[in-house]
Amino acid sequence: MTDLNEKIGENETINDIIHKANILVEALPYIRELRGKTVVIKYGGNAMKSEALKNSVMQDVVMLKFIGMNPVLVHGGGPDINKALAQYNVDSKFINGLRVTDKFTMEIARMVLTGKTNKEIVANINNIGGKAVGFCGIDGRLIECKKHYEVVDGEQFDIGYVGEITKINTRILEIVAGDEYIPVIAPIGIGEDGESYNINADTVAGEVAAALKAEKLMLLTDTEGVKNMETGELLHVLTEKEVYDLIDSGIITGGMIPKVLGCIDAINKGVNRTHIIDGCIPHCLLLEIFTHKGIGSMIMKEKKRYFETENI
């Protein structure tokens, strides 16, 4: 009889290999259900700061493409913009989480997001065997927008070249993502006046997912997901009603509220499942999509299984 704990390689036993096989088997029904489906991923935060985490996310995205899904990546780049502005002794100012963007700041943001961050992500994907194509909202009028005014305590503030999305022109994304390529989108929009506008990357990802009627919207954040703030428990699966109940009862608070409301908005516009996950966990996308429990929080209109034995 074979000793399952017998070493067959450096620090690896047959049991270790069987465990890997079981992981692949667990992923199989998800791969079957999601083949040909669109997944929109918002990539940003601390997951962009570490080279190891960058490579992990890019590997996950390429893997999704290779197994038959259609990933679309929307990225942020706040830290890079802050660093570039600091070189010109320009302070970064925010109102309700939105960057106050004058003409000069807009020029720097466009330069950084489209000329540096976007191209680095595209290069990283291509270097590990994927085929990525970079876009910003100006390209083909991909993201049309109007000027956004932020309201604080009932008072309207002009925060400069910050956009509010009016339309996503999906044709180019459908052509590219439906082929062998991975679209990578910088969150810059174009207004009716022909000006460029800075747009929150979470917002762009949600609107792109809705316009594409994506199967999934994945928000890579700096938190584990939605937690019960009283018990510390991570809430793995939530319906729209449960989210509103948790907000009303004070269980979901603070910065998590706009994230979950953004997920609900995407669901109500046609996205099937939305996920809030910790982008600092290596291979977070694969762990959330292809394991029964996942690592973050999934928000749905109502609990509906992909297959009979799915654990939700």
N, C-alpha and C positions, 0 to 999 in steps of 0.2 A: 504494500500500500504506500502511495506517495505521501511523504511528510509535507503537509501544506506550509509548515514553517521553515522548510529547508531553503537555505539561501541559494538563489539561482543567478544572482548578479550582485553588484555592489549594494549592500544594505537592502536588498529586495527579495521577498519570498513569493512563493506561488500564491499565498493568500493575498499579498499585495496586488498581484496581477488580476486575481479574481475580483477584488474590490473595484479595480478600474473597469473591468468588464461589466460589473453590475451598474456602475455609473452610466455607461453607454446604453445599457438596456433601459434604465430609468428615463433616459433622454429620448428614446426611440418614439414613443407616442406623441411627444411634443414636436419632434422633427416632422413626423407625418402630418400633424394638424397644421403646422405653420409653414410648410413648404409653399412657396409662391406668395406668401403674405408680406406686407410692408411693415417694417418696424422703424419708428422714428426715435432717435436717441439724442437727448440733449447732453452734451459733454462739456464739463467746465469744473470750476472749483478746484479743490485740492488734487483731484485726479489729473490735472494738467501740470502740476508742479514737479512731480517725481518722474524721472525717466522710466523707472521700472513700471509705474502705474500707467504711464502713457503707452508703453509697449503692450501691457496687459489688455488695455481697452482696445487698442488697434487690432491685436490678435483675435479678440472676441468678435469684433466687427467683421473681420475677414472670414472668420469661421462661420458666422451667420450667413454670409454670402455664399460660401462654398457648399453649404448644406441645403441651399435652395431658397433662403429667405431674401428679402430685398431691404437691406438696412439703408437708412438715410440719416446722416449725422449732421446735427446743428451744434455749433460750438460757440462758447463765449470767449472771453479773453480779457476780462477786467484787470487782472494783475499786470498783464503786458502793457495795457493802456496806461495804467497808473505809473508804471516804470518809465514809459516813454514821455509822459507829461512831466514827470519829476525832472527829467533831463533839461526841460525848458523852464524849470522852476514854477510850474503850474500845479496848483493844488487840485486834487480831485474832490468834487462836491456832489452830494447825493441828496435827493428828496424822496422819501418813501422808497428807497432802494434804487431809484432811477438816477442815472448820471446827469448832472446839469451839463449841457453840451452846447457851448458857444461854437462859432465858426471854426476857430483854431482847433478846439478839442475834437470837433467832428472830423477835421482833416487828419488829425493824429489817429483817431479811432479807426477811420477807414484805412489808413496806411497800415496800422498794426494788424487789424482783423483780416484784411484781404491780402496784404502783402507779406505778412510774417506768419501769423497764427494759422490761417487757412492753408497756406502752402506747406508749412511744416507738417500738418496733419496729413495732407495729401501725400507728401513724400514718405511719411512713416508707413502709411497703408501700402503704398506701392513697393516700399523696400521689403515688406514681409510677404509679398506675393499677391496682394490685392490690386485692384485697378480703380483708383479713386479719381474723381473729377471735382475741382473746386468751383464754387459759385458764391456770389453774394447777391443780395436782392436787386441790385441794379441790373444784373445780367438778364437780358430778355424781359425786363420788368418782372422778375420772379416774385418780388415782394413789393406790392404797391401799398402806400401808406399816406396818412395825412398827419399834420402836426398835432402832437399830443400836449394837452395842458393838464398838469397835475393839480388835484384838489386837496388841500390840507385845511381841516377845520372849516370847511365850507367856502374857503377862499381859493380862487383859481390862480395858479402860478405858471408863468411862462418859463419852461426849463430848457429852451433852446431847440436844437435840432434833434429832438426825440420823437420817434414816430409811433403812430397808432395804425395797426395793419387794417387795410380795407379790402385787400384781395391777395390771394396766393395763386399765381399762374402755374398750374401743376404740369402742363404738357411736357416741358423739358425734363422735369423730374421723373415723370412716368416713363419717358423714352429711355433715359439714362439708367434709372434703377431697375427697369424691367429687362434691361440687357445685362451685360456682365460688369457694369460699373457701379461704384458706390458714390453717391453725391455727398459732398461735404459743403455745408452752407454757413457762410458768415452772416451774422444778424444785422445787416445794413439794408434799409429799404429805400425806395425812391418815391418822392412825392409828385403831385401833379405839376409842381413848379420846376421839376427836374432836379431838385436838391436831394442830397443824400441825408438819410436820417438814421440815427442810432436807435436800435430796438432791443429790448430785453430778450436774451436768448431763450429763456423759458417760454416767453410768449410766442416767439417765432416757432419753436419746436411744437407747441400746442396747436398753433394755427396750421402749420405744415401737415401735422398728423391728421387734423380734422379735414383739411382739403383733400388729402390723399385717401381718406377713409381707412387709415392705417389700422392694422390689427392691434398693434401695441404702441404706446408712447412710454419711453423709458427716460426718467429724469435722474441723472447721476448727480447726487448732492453730497454734502459733507456730513450728512446724518444717516443713521441706520434706516430710517423710515418713520412711519407714524407710530408714536408710542403713547401708551396710557401714562400720562404724567403723574398719576397718583401711585401706580404700581411699578412703573418702569418697564412694563411688558411691551414688547414689539408686536404690533397688530398686523398680521400677515395678509389678511384678506378683509376688505371692507366694501360694503355697498354704498351707493350714493346716500341712501337714507341714514345708514349708520354713521357716515361722516358728518352729516348735518346734526344728528343727535349728539355726537361727541363734541362738536363745536358748541352747541347750546348748553351742554353740561359742563363746559370748561375743561374737558379732557384733552382736546386739541386746542393749542393756544399759540400765540406769538407768530413767528415766521413760518410755522408749518401751515397756518390757515391759508395764505395765498397759494401755497403749493397744492394743497388738496382741492381747493376751489378751481385751480387751473386744470387739474385732472378731471374734475366733474364737468367743467366746460367742454373739454375735449371729448368726453364720453357722450355728452348731449349733442355734439356735432358729428358723431358717427364713429369715434374710436371705440374699439371693443373693450380693451383692457389698458389701464394705465398703471405705471409702477414708479414708486419713489424708492431709490436704493442708494447705498453708500458707495460712491465711486472710488473710495480709497481701499476697498476690498479687492484683492487681485482676482481677475476674471469674474467680476461682479455680474456682467451681463449673462454669461453662460450659467452661472449659479442660480440667478433669478429665473431665467426662462426655462431651463431644462431640468430643474429638480422639483420634487413634489412640494417641498416646504418653501424653497426660495430663501432669500436673505433680507428682503425688504418688505415693503407694503404694496399690495396690489389693490387697486380701486376699480370697481365694476359698477355698471348700472344695477345689475342684480346678479346673484351667484348662479352662474351657468357653466357647467363643466365642458371641457373639450372632449373628454372621454369618461366612461362610467366610473372608473376607479380613481379619477383625479381627486386629490385631497384639497378641497376648498370648502 
